[in-house]
Amino acid sequence: MELKFVDPRALKENPDKARRSKSNPQADALLLATIRAVGIVQPPVVALETDGGNGYVIDAGHRRVKQAIAAGLEEIAVLVIERAEDGGAMRSLAETLAHEQLNPVDQWRAIERLVALGWTEEAIAVALALPVRQIRKLRLLANVLPAMLDHMAKGDMPNEQQLRTIAAASLDEQKEVWKKHKPSKADPQVSWWNVAQGLAKTRMFARHASFGDDLARAYGIAWVEDLFAPADEDCRYTTDVEAFLGAQQEWMANNLPKRGVIVEGGPWGEPKLPAKAERVYGKTGKSDHTAMYLDRDGKVQSVAYRMPEAKKSKGKRGEPPAAGDDDSLVAVTTRPDVTRKGIEMIGDLRTDALHEALSRASIEDDTLMALLVLAFAGQNVTVASGTRDISHHGAASFGQHAVRLFNEEGRLEFEMDTLRIVVRSLLIDVLSCRENRSASGVVARIAGDVIRADNFLANMGTEEFLSCLSRPALEGSCEGTPILPRQRVKDTRAALAEHFREDRFVHSSALFAPDQQKLTGWLKKHEAVEQPEDNAISQGQDEPDGDAIVEPAHDCIDDDPATQDETLTDENVEAYKVAAE
């Protein structure tokens, strides 16, 4: 080690320095004032260039050299040492940490440099007195969008779980979410929870899979290794949730016990047992049944349950019991043709097609009036007129349609063409097939069938929708096409998607016509019961006062399963059309 006096401007920055982010301006100003007052108290550490030059490279003290130049010093004292094999990367990091804590982004950059020079994560952790988990957490930053890194360098960091979620997403996905949640002058803080939620993808882990490699290949499941997870467990996962659940369902169907049944899992992961079934928690009996289901993590679970004893027949002594024993109470349930995600997609596609048909299709005036009546019978609509319905809080969203029927002087005056446009717009606002509170129920299916909205349904022959079909439903979709079912579900789906790329495919469960049982039940439920108010109106008496208020209902759960693909007979179709008109 040697002390020398050199011109600070002749010193070169170390490419392996740990601190890369801009230093605090206040700290720099304080250092500059100190140097002007008393000079540099601790000389910077430098080393000779390794490429044969006569210059010096700064090992430690970049800020001191920079502020010495700003102070106008012509010469400063430096300590000359031998160049380390790693270019001084570890020494620079350790020295910087000892003086002032690096922000996590700079720590990560320095760690990556050490890894590139041959340091292991364990060796870095020992040298820096940090846990290995912390080193691995920092290395997640390698997968983070640069714009996010710049903000994290200011000290605003997500927690470890949020960071894992962000790092697991692609840079394109991060870019889109960052546009919505990046900081502004009004709100400089970032809600990392919202960022992580926007990028969250459900992971299905290989350790939870009951199926083997054969079904994994059949469903096209490609396992991804979580490199930052603990090394003592199977950390492979897939984000193809539908394929994972489909393989699990097929495994359950192939491995059902003699008295077994597949049931659905509830919102909290509990099994939905058959009606009147009693769950068995202790020792099971010979007559007990087994229910297999998937919990919230996609794991196969099984529980035992007991059905009530069948009532004894009152026949003569010695006669056999009535037909139907305990086994007849249980029917094996298989995976539905369309998954829940597929049903939701069908609801969206139906709604879009219905609205497009209402905008473009040719509709007679009498049919338009009938549809208007149907729309207000939807389960997503309540009307409170002060007579017998419960009043809600206004319907300003429908007022915009009524305004179009008034002239500039505030009088109700309109042309027939205007009225037709307004009625269509109102129907578009009211009728919905979506799987949420906005669902109108069976009336939207009826309306869509009347105006032939099936012709406006989008092509469902895409990978996204076909992945929501079970193996039998997918193979059934090959009928009428030159595509033959493949051994692997993935190959069948890919072949169908390629075939329908230039064609149009609509799954039978997505057609608008409701099944006969559903329609009959709805008609019986809403059979007209003559009301005094209706009689008074029909006889020409004054209508009751009160404003009509229309708004979405609060309990409009769709009672119209998309998986029912039975169609009406011609007679029934005509019957409900006549009823509607």
VEXNU-206642 format. One record per residue: x, y, z of N, C-alpha, C in turn. Coordinates in steps of 0.001 Angstrom, whole numbers, plus 500000, padded with zeros to 6 digits. Example, Ala and Ser with C-alpha at 12.3 -4.5 7.8 and 13.67 -1.06 7.14 Angstrom:
REM VEXNU-206642
513190494310507800512300495500507800513200496700507800512850497750507080513670498940507140512900500030507870
This chain:
REM VEXNU-206642
500858498815500000500000500000500000500896501237500000500531502208499193501388503385499016500522504636498945500965505696499585500244506956499558500844507843498469499975508332497579500422509198496501499486510389496374500031511474495748499210512638495454498993512686493939497703512721493524497368512698492103496279513729491823496135514047490538495053514919490099493753514098490112492711514506490847491472513699490918490825513485489553491089514429488612490480514294487289491098513161486478492293512715486885492976511636486166492528510261486630491778510191487715491325508897488235490131508379487416490089507079487212489031506465486412488055505706487318486779505723486911485765505018487694485924503507487530485594502809488578485659501354488571484385500783487952484477499989486873483269499405486273482559498425487195483257497971488242482665497014489173482196497665490470482039498986490455481623499650491685480200499235492048479923499225493336478625498742493811477525499778493640477825501039493968476774502059493945476617502622492531475416502434491946475147502935490604474087504034490602473211504011491569472149505013491620472712506355492053471980507404491706472416508741492090472381508886493603473416509511494141473475509703495587472554510831496011472313510895497310471428511920497856472051513306497669471352514262497031471919515601496803472324516304498096471527516103499168471863516744500445473156516176501008473328514837500897474555514215501390475762514685500573475576514848499242476661515348498399477045516781498765476049517619499038476310519016499405477083519096500720476722518230501668477418518207502952478866517760502773479100516741501945480457516259501693481298517337501006480696518050500046481413519119499345481824520228500313480906520588501202481218521630502191482346521182503122482349519919503504483406519380504381484767519413503682484793519011502409486065518997501666486602520412501497485746521367501221486193522750501087486740523294502402486151522804503501486556523326504809487848522682505320487944521367505287489085520670505897489783519729504935489304519635503692489913518711502747489368517299502918490000516342502205489568514944502301490224514302503512489435513875504466489950513300505706490498511896505457489752511062504708490181509684504423490455509561502928491690509305502532492042509249501112491267508137500390490843508344499159490239507271498362491258506167498104490763504974497867491609503811497587491589503566496083492776503444495470492876503238494029493819502078493757493761501599492480494651500502492050495078500775490621496237500252490263496729500413488896495816499709487907495706500260486725494921499634485669495518498270485323494673497310485003495136495951484708495497495762483242495159496730482382495439496568480952496816497125480566497686497346481546499042497823481256499189499327481264498111500065481521498193501516481555498830502024482827499154503316482833499778503935484001498770504648484897497503504602484490496484505300485264496019504502486461495135505123487237494608504494488439493076504386488330492560503278488877491115503020488923490669503118490382489577503819490592489078504012491970488482502706492484488973502273493637488391501100494290487334501517495292487585502554496024486645503067497025486840504579497129485721505299497199485807506743497359485373507534496135484449506987495339483986507685494133483350509032494478482554509074495545481887510331495921482913511369496386483943510923497106484965511863497573485733512463496396486051511615495398486762512121494219485885513104493455484629512761493301483709513619492558483565514988493224483406515010494551483238516271495256484559517037495360485692516336495329486998517029495299487150517800494000486701517200492896486731517898491603485796519099491646484602518912492242483652520022492346484209521147493218485034520798494200485626521815495081486810522513494434487255522026493258488358522666492532489735522267493019489856521129493717491168520697494203492013520192493036493233520641492976494140520250491899494839518925492188494915518581493476495638517369493864495054516818495152494929515481495219494425514842496443495295513630496752495290513209498027496043512026498452495200510779498199495838509728497684495150508460497470496006507329497987495374506226498369496068505013498780496086504054497593497274503667497147497423502764496013497593501349496546496736500424496086496796499019496514496873498129495281497082496836495514497133495896494405495727495584493903495624495374492631494334495087492005493858493684492379492608493550492845492068492240493213491694491445491965491632490107492123491302489254490978489912489525490441488963489897491312487594490175490856487398491637490494488506492365490295488403493775489936487984494660491087487977494115492290487581494895493461486082494924493681485331494025493015483870494042493119483413493766494546483975492696495168483564492381496532484016493448497513485240493954497347485736494973498248484900496243498150484507496595496934483693497790496737482329497643497394481741496444497242480420496221497839480491496238499353481467495517499921481585495451501378481893496819501971482787497578501321483155498904501827481978499871501761481210499788500673480062500682500518478982500369501539478749499075501770477749498693502766478143499166504160479427499132504438479889499543505763479689501041505980479799501853504911479663503294505059478210503745505021477469503293504027476065503701503892475323502592503161474205502200503714473459501079503150473054501353501708473389500408500830472965500526499440471466500270499337470829500895498356469431500548498127469386499150497513468248498452497622468173497055497164468541496870495693468217497832494848468509497690493425470013497679493186470747498573493858472206498588493710472828497336494327472264496863495444472743495616496025472599494478495030471424494410494360471192493357493379472205493435492228472447494645491727473389494797490614474798494341491013475185494687492237476504494275492704476575492764492891475491492164493396475452490708493590475523489990492245474796490502491249474835489885489919476246489945489328476927491065489597478304491184489118479192490143489779479019489915491079479811488920491786479507487509491293478221487236491021477844485918490490478504485695489139478520486739488305479162486631486993480658486371487120481258486823488233482687486618488451482990485294489146481939484491489401482163483165489956481781482992491408481280484021492042480861483899493437479539483123493501479401482257494498478137481555494711477259482383495645475963482084495645475037482801496529475416482593497988475828481370498322476195481080499714477444481862500119478437481944499216479662482673499536479392484163499691478516484691498849478164486110498958477459486365500281476555485453500662475818485624501918476767485617503114477769484729503095478735484669504207479574485934504250480041486394503100480906487570503058480186488839503502478896488935503193478136490146503518477318490010504787477395488853505427476624488598506650475136488780506399474673488243505271473268488299504907472739486879504741471437486645505008470883485305504765470818485012503268470968483752502921470904483347501516469547483706500918468489483617501727467147483962501241467091485405500760467799486298501476467836487703501080468568487870499742469633487105499552470356487162498269469446486715497139468710485633497352467813485118496313466653486089496057466171486714497112465100487701496932465583488850496057466779489343496322467306490457495529467507490051494073467842488796493842468070488356492472466782488268491661465621488329492336464343488406491621464248489694490798464997490712491205464943492001490513465432491895489070466113490804488740466571490623487358465404490503486394464217490132486912463047489930486056462051491081486147462468492203486718461560493336486936461770494401485866460677495035485472460706496099484464461659497225484901462521497722484003463473498787484382462802500005485008461638500395484509460942501553485094460580501296486551460199500074486881459917499720488280461197499738489096462295499255488495463573499254489211463996500665489592463798501608488681464175502993488964463413503520490173462140503151490269461357503607491423461780502871492696462056501574492584462493500808493758463822501322494288464667501852493391465967502378493815465818503567494758464638504179494774464396505308495681464016504851497078463911503540497253463615503008498584462212502473498744461362502619497731459987502126497806459948500722497229460026499710498103460122498316497662458856497544498010458453496591497147457356495685497515457854494642498493456919493951499152457351492869500025457738491654499175458240490621499830458793489484499087457744488793498237456531488589498782455496487902498011455084488718496791454932490032496982454591490902495855455701490895494804456957490912495267458084490893494339458114489596493538457803488475494178457756487203493468456680487218492380455524487786492708454430487859491733454829488732490548455451489865490837455867490783489771456923490122488890457907489488489514459007488885488758458550487696487920457439487055488314456945485894487561456221486306486285455821487573486172455098488056484990456088488469483901455608488497482667456451488924481553456638490437481595457661490917480904457924492367480883456786493121480209456158492520479204455021493177478543453853493334479508453587492285480296452509492368481290452845493407482356454090493431482803454493494423483799454330495843483252454665496017481987454579497342481369453144497846481358452194496952481018450788497350480962450271497715482346450613496910483355450137497185484724450808498437485278452088498659484965452809499829485472452200501127484955451648501100483740450993502295483193449838502740484086449134501772484680447961502091485508448347502507486922449457501989487414449768502179488841451074502917489111451714503449488080452973504142488319452723505428489115453726505915489854453532507082490722453329508361489914452696509316490557452487510629489943452929511698490937452916512948490497453293514038491401452331514128492576451049513872492293450056513932493369450184512767494334450584511602493830450711510403494665452020509696494324453134510100494951454443509528494602454635508091495068453783507601495955453912506237496450453214505260495506453747504076495390453173503038494535452457502013495412451259501625494996450550500546495689451025499222495087452046498646495710452581497392495174451568496272495272450634496383496187449570495363496283448736495363495012448363496566494528447585496656493293448399496161492100449689496483492079450551496017490988450609494487490979450801493907492172450884492444492262449558491796491895448444492402492326447129491853491990446902491870490491447348492945489835447181493034488388448002492011487630449062491504488259449947490547487593449787489126488122448917488952489107448782487647489756448252486603488776448867485476488762448420484334487970448305483136488907447223482409488757447052481230489598448050480163489196448776479665490167449749478600489923449199477277490432449314476251489615448963474896490028450261474103490123450541473567491311451835472950491575451816471456491267452953470977490766453094469558490424452934468682491653453320469179492812453206468378494026451756468134494430450822468910493874449400468726494166448710467847493129449427467444492081448825466687490990448751465204491344447574464622491163447420463174491343447727462429490056447574463103488911447810462460487622449312462350487354449633461478486415451032461249486081451455461959484807452619461570484327453183462222483147452348461983481894451637460823481834450845460529480639449720461538480453448972461810481527447898462805481433448462464214481294449601464472481903450227465787481754450557466043480288451081465032479609451374465184478179450093465297477367449079464505477756447812464530477012447158465898477063447279466587478196446666467907478340447641469047478042448828468689477587449784469711477182450311470551478323450466469943479490450954470680480661452477470689480654453051471866480647454507472025480705454872472617482062455594471862482854455951472323484192457064473364484117456947474384484961457956475439485061458598475349486437459917475452486490460640475357487765460745476734488403460346476827489676460512478068490438461931478067491009462810478805490354464226478777490713464513479414492069463591480213492563463851480943493804463121480333495004462483479208494798461767478540495883462735477663496676462342477220497885463210476340498675463567475080497892464793474604498094465299473482497301464832472132497826464169472079498988463815470797499587462402470348499236461741470960498233460408470530497841460241470675496330459247469953495787458970470018494353458291471350494055458991472246493389458488473598493151458052473814491699457831472730490961457341472881489587455883473330489609455515474154488642454147474672488595453750474924487148452450475157486944451921475571485650450854476627485885450734477550484951449666478560485021448502478182484114448575477023483448447463476539482620446478475830483540445645476619484207444750476100485243443741475115484660443143475467483511442112474617482928442662473239482577443865473187482017444469471898481669444755471077482929445259471734483981445562471044485239444290470439485828443222471250485913441975470761486500441352469667485639441483469797484309440954468758483432441660467435483644442982467466483795443739466239484053443370465644485413443174466501486410442760466013487732441383465363487668440450465978486937439109465411486813439151464056486119439952463950485054440029462667484348440666461605485245441650461995486029442265461035486952441237460537487959440418461450488497439391461033489458438393460086488807437964460406487561437010459539486867437585458144486636438894458063486410439539456771486166439861456017487450439776456677488587440182456048489850439093456109490913437840456187490479436743456216491440436602454876492153436411454881493465436137453616494167434756453077493794434442451887494250433199451212493869431967452043494206431936452640495348430776453446495750431183454924495804431861455342494772432379456710494749431609457613493818431736458891494044431080459908493235431973461143493200432012461824492073432757463077491955431807464229492215432157465096493149431309466241493480432107467523493276431406468626493250432051469919493098432545470430494451433535471303494391434022471953495601433338473288495796433062473653497035432419474928497327433410476075497300432927477302497545433806478470497498434906478441498534434722477696499615435745477607500660436503476297500597436336475557499494437056474304499334436357473112499937435109473276500405434380472171501006433636471386499918433390470087500115432680469306499102431172469564499158430540469597497982429086469725497889428502468320497776428107467756498916427617466386498963426200466305498417425761465104498005424387464950497520423369465355498587422148465645498138421092466050499065420854464958500105420666465381501332420374464522502488421562463664502910422722463881502289423893463098502677424449463588504012424960462667504798425552462998506104427017462594506083427890463563506312429323463286506248429750462397507402430639461455507108431133460507508113432552460902508483432793461168509756434111461582510217434888460454510885434196459474511379434879458371512057435087457183511142434944456015511726435117454783510977433961454615510009434270454268508766433239454129507751432669452725507752431418452617507265430760451316507144430753450817505713430269449589505529430258449000504196429307449736503258428260450331503797427261450991502955427581452469502710428680452959503276429023454374503093429612454611501705429552455856501295430030456252499978431240457176500120431940457341499018433109458215498968432869459316497947433102460549498358432988461701497448434387462238497178434740462326495916436025462893495517435775464269494925436670465231495237436487466592494754437833467299494719437862468466494103439065469289494033438913470464494983439926470671495825439860471801496746440347473077496050440530474137496804440874475438496220442260475440495578443143474534496015444481474437495426444529473474494252443373472887493899443340471920492810443743470521493227443902470273494530444286468948495014443063468039495086443267466751494803442198465769494916442000465420496392440767465569496855440423465230498229439264464239498203439106463499499265437986462558499354437440462552500770436127462422500863435454462328502160434424461210502076434087460657503217433059459619503289431744460252503702430669459715503161429351460212503560428356459058503555427243459295504214426223458249504407424872458796503970424165458006503198422821458387502761421792457815503725420643458463503860419603457922504764419095456585504241418686455738505168418190454418504778416901454563504000416752453727502969415528453740502169414371453203502997413196453801502797412016453342503531411653451927503109411324451103504104411000449714503826409662449609503112409581448648502212408347448431501462407295447795502366406038448162502139404943447604502929404317446383502255405064445724501380404542444553500679404363443372501616403912442305501046403669441121501846404966440517502328404850439738503397406040439109503966406642438142502960407953438214502846408649437324501939408879437924500563408189439040500260408402439668498963409698440478498985410392440603497837411633441387497808411333442856498010412274443635498494412047445063498700411781445752497377411249446954497492410933447723496292412191447985495492411982448129494184413127448353493296413891449592493715415211449476493604416038450647493937416639450511495313417892450119495412418547450004496705419381451246496970420216451134497965420987452305498384421909452813497290422397451900496442423320452306495389422663453214494376421330453094494233420640453920493239420600455372493624420941455668494881420923457065495320422135457833494839423147457113494333424390457764493962424636457584492473424862458662491781425213458614490364426593459215490192427429458521489433428780459018489229428737460293488406429380461326488918429412462613488235430725462751487486430667463132486247431873463362485469432073464851485284433219465190484720433514466597484481432492467184483522431918468356483787430969468965482853431639469264481524430822469333480470431370469591479135432111470916479074431605471923479810432198473261479773432549473672481186433769474127481395434191474557482725433541475881483103433746476269484357433165477525484823433695478710484022434977478691483723435553479762482910434895479793481533434627478602480957433963478552479662432552479095479717431846478809480801430484479338480961430507480862481025431491481397481742431608482853481814431931483445480445432786482771479676433101483239478328431855483209477442431057482145477557429819482045476779428877483183477137428785483511478434427934484631478845428350485934478197429648486170478141430146487395477503429894487386476004430155486229475355429953486137473908428479486287473549427598485677474345426161485816474100425733487269474217426209487936475254425813489331475468426260490200474308427493490027473859427981490806472726427155490539471477426834489260471228426039488911470052424632489480470151424038489408471337422691489935471541422651491436471294423624492149471813423656493608471638423903493986470180424736493207469495424972493491468082423717493231467265422995492144467594421740491848466893420708492935467148420627493427468371419684494507468683420038495781467937421307495961467612421728497158466889421524497024465381421706495804464842421785495669463387420683494822462766420118493875463518419160492944462924417855493648462563417149493092461593415831493612461206414798493095462203414133494011462895413158493649463936411867494406463671410766493685463572409463494316463360409054495082464610408159496082464393407758496933465522407044496137466607406187495179466223405469494430467252406425493539468056407428492977467361408440492186468081409260493068469007409539494286468561410305495217469386409555495545470673408237495732470560407423496000471758407410494783472681407321493576472072407328492363472895408653492210473635409750492522472954411059492442473598411187493432474740410580494588474572410624495588475641409918495075476885408804494384476688408102493774477819408955492679478447409567491854477583410423490784478086411585491327478907412173492421478424413346492983479089413048493340480533411862493869480789411525494273482151411061493105483006411029491902482404410781490694483184412086490023483573413204490637483179414505490068483499414806490114484977415618489161485442415930489084486870416916490161487313417478490907486361418380492004486733417661493342486765416323493338486748415547494582486702414444494530487749414282495621488467413113495801489332412457497116488976411139497169489074410394498391488779409589498754490018409812499931490523409096500406491707408260501608491302406942501419491282406053502504490849405160502998491973405440502569493189404616503012494309403385502175494494403264501066493761402063500238493895402337499047494809403120498084494311403352496895495144404814496488495203405680497232494504407102496894494482407875497732495476409018497217495862409882497939496795410640499008496040410607500220496510411260501327495817412757501305496047413526501603494975414977501706495059415385503146494776416664503367494596417179504727494556417397505212493127416319505423492381416422506106491089417000505255489982416882505779488745417395505082487571417865506097486561418852506881486956419334507949486084419908507399484791420401506135484815421031505589483617420045505409482484418745505267482785417748505094481742417168506429481287417400507481482044416869508784481669417441509303480363418669508894480042419296509375478820418529508929477585417855507785477666417059507331476531415768508136476416415137508420477548413880509169477520414080510590477014415227511188477309415491512568476881415399512702475375415750511653474648415770511727473187414378511807472594413355511599473399411981511658472908411349513028473113412100513985473621411577515332473862412145516307472834411339517328472503411829518369471599412534519453472388412972520508471694413741521566472344412917522343473356411604522327473213410734523059474138410310522211475331410838520987475410410520520142476551409231519370476405408701519252475193407480518490474952407834517095474432406996516119474784407198514751474315406810514696472840407793514700471968407560514734470535408695513989469845408345513023468994409376512184468375408836511562467099409746511105466252409391510343465068409494508856465377408839508071464545408831506629464782410232506040464677411022506552463764412401506060463632413200506328464899412982507513465475413673507847466728413261506903467846411957506612467909411458505712468943412080504324468804412193503838467575412798502524467352414246502509467853414983503570467533416387503648467967416488503664469487415598504447470113415627504559471580415299503227472237414286502527471695413905501237472272415051500233472142415715500209470997416852499315470822417969499641471817418242500936471994419287501336472943418932500926474358417653501073474711417206500689476049417348499185476256416990498412475233417120496961475341418574496546475509419463497228474803420891496918474929421368497181476352420867498233476974421269498548478350420721497552479357419540496970479067418874496121480053419248494650479901419208494121478685419382492681478484420854492268478565421113491215479310422483490737479485422481489248479775423457488557479234423633487121479501424881486851480330425531487869480840426792487694481542426578486972482877427636486321483333427570485538484563427858486411485777427048487411486005427218488262487182425886488921487506425892489981488279424653490628488698423832491173487539424480491436486416423772492045485293422970491035484483423044489735484808422365488709484016420853488908484057420215488819482883418755488962482794418044487634482949418779486529482915418139485234483040417640484712481710416586483881481768416103483189480582415522484144479552415051485334479982414434486253479023415445486746477995416712486873478389417727487296477429417966486201476392417885484934476825418011483826475878416848483833474897415651484062475408414458484101474547414581485231473539414964486412474024415091487566473137416142487301472058417263486729472435418309486437471464417862485434470421417058484447470840416573483455469884415562484077468913414702484965469409413681485591468575414319486417467460415367487166467791415992488043466781417188487363466102417319486031466305418355485224465649419772485749465955420015485991467223421330486489467635422409485414467520421997484142467315422992483097467094423897483435465910423328484150464931424106484499463743425205485508464044425134486143465216426117487168465566427138486666466593427038485400466992428005484850467948429391484785467310430390485122468082431767485110467584432280483682467454433350483522466744433981482216466560434541481708467892434110480524468291434585479921469535435673478884469291436092478730468041437134477762467732438520478298468012438723478825469213440014479368469622440601478523470744441909478615470905442580477873471982441989478234473341441682479522473521441191479984474823439879479315475197438934479239474239437642478616474558437737477102474543438425476537473554438511475086473460439185474475474674440059475230475342440703474718476557439718474572477703438524475149477557437493475064478600436566473866478393436802473066477361435961471905477078436607470647477628435773469710478097436277468421478551436717467601477344437411466505477607437873465653476507436702465139475655435590464590476268434465464145475430433853465285474618433696466477475244433113467602474519434024468057473391435329468003473623436278468411472589436247467432471421436189466157471749436126465152470680434790465221469952433714465572470665432418465744470015432413466910469051433254467907469311433340469072468424433995468725467089434637467560467028435269467144465769434260466632464756433027466335465212432005465829464302431676466887463257431563466439462022431271467361460933432490468070460394433673467700460903434923468292460430435852467168459984436851467461459201437822466416458818438805466078459930438656466690461097439581466476462212439203465204462955440153464327463165439947463130463971440541463358465362439867462888466421440412463054467775441801462463467895442697463189468496444063462738468697444188462036470057445317461394470257445548460726471531445714461734472656446331462861472322446538463904473332445491464997473152444921465436474281443916466503474248444500467771473631445759468045473957446414469246473432446448469231471909446737468065471311446819467971469861445443468119469214444413467541469835443047467699469314442632469157469333442927469826470443442562471241470573443301472092469534444588471816469346445368472593468387444864472385466956444492471120466634443987470837465292442657471540465036441772471540466036440491472232465889440690473740465756441582474296466569441840475737466499442382476124465123443245475279464574443788475560463245442699475433462178441815474436462323440736474237461347439762475403461348439453475915462538438461476988462648439085478382462577440366478453462224441012479756462127440339480608461042439986479979459922439332480684458830437836480374458766437340479603459706435929479211459716435296479711461003434063479290461267433351479740462469432799478530463186433056478468464472432577477378465303431802477950466484430605477420466706429783477815467853429393476546468599429779476450469851429442475270470643427947475246470917427376474041470924425919473913471093425423474509472400426249474487473432425822475034474726425710476549474709426248477202473652426215478662473591425018479188472822424237478326472180423085478791471415422053479431472340421302480380471809420403481171472650419156480405473080418587479558472218417314478910472540417419478148473850416619478488474857416686477763476132416058476387475992416441475463476858415844474131476785414397474184477238413645473192476821412201473197477042411855473207478521412591472450479316412299472387480745412508473742481412413585474434481013413863475743481584412761476734481234412347476731479974411318477660479537409980477367480200409629476074480273408365475701480900408339476114482364409459475894483058409528476303484460409390477797484630410015478563483711409926480018483823408497480498483556407826479907482556406454480308482242405514479987483401405698478821484011404832478458485148405075479385486336406324479748486530406665480617487660406044481987487518405925482437486255405426483794486019404051483789485364403250482744485596401894482728485061401145483938485578400407484588484668399722485839485018398661485595486075398763486335487171397728486350488206397045487710488133395747487704487885395056488963487640395159489872488856395675491076488658395889492042489731394820493122489672394365493627490802393365494698490802393834495911490019395125496226490141395625497403489444395506497225487934395807495995487438395725495744486017394293495881485518393321495366486316391923495487485926391501496939485851391972497729486819391582499137486850392097499852485613393337499528485216393905500185484045393177499757482788392874498414482677392227497922481469390813498476481325390161498845482462388822499385482411388791500891482250389962501492482039390011502917481756390104503784482981390283503211484195390407504025485389391785504662485442391919505674486300393190506381486420394261505443486944395452505617486381396589504842486863397079505416488180397644504612489059398175505132490325399332506067490068399463507076490939400569508011490817401866507347491247402956507973490850404280507479491269405188507316490085406448507600490301407437507460489240407933506026489188408127505550487981408669504200487783410180504256487880410739503417488703412193503386488900412693502020488472413686502008487617414259500761487116415731500711487466416171499607488053417596499472488356417942498001488475419215497668488355419616496264488490419265495736489869418784494493489909418434493876491187419694493482491934419567493309493242420732492981494071420948491478494187419952490683493798420077489237493971419809488521492658420483488993491611420213488427490294421263487399489925421233486267490592422130485173490235421535484451489037422335484192488020421841483602486781421374482185487033420099481918486719419562480577486872419506479869485531420446480215484657420399479732483286421711479064482911421950477819483333423249477196483078423551477118481598424777477531481252425154477534479845425439476140479328425560475184480238425920473843479793424718473071479270423505473566479423422337472877478917422194473180477438422311472160476609422327472404475183421141471786474459420063471443475207418871470971474547418186472149473861417515471904472737416834472968472002415334472719472017414571473775471777413119473694471772412604473082470480411428472498470559410758472071469334410183473288468640409822473127467366409261474249466614407981474747467263407156473818467804405895474235468413406150475106469639407136474706470458407417475491471658407994476842471314408859476899470288409416478177469871408305479123469475407359478626468661406246479478468246405400479876469446405277478957470407404435479247471578404984480414472372406288480398472645406806481505473458406939482777472650407067482679471299407054483896470484405683484557470540404624483715470434403272484267470509403022484872471873403510484168472921403324484695474281404037486018474459405205486132473832405967487369473965405329488516473210404690488197472057404114489253471232402723489655471686
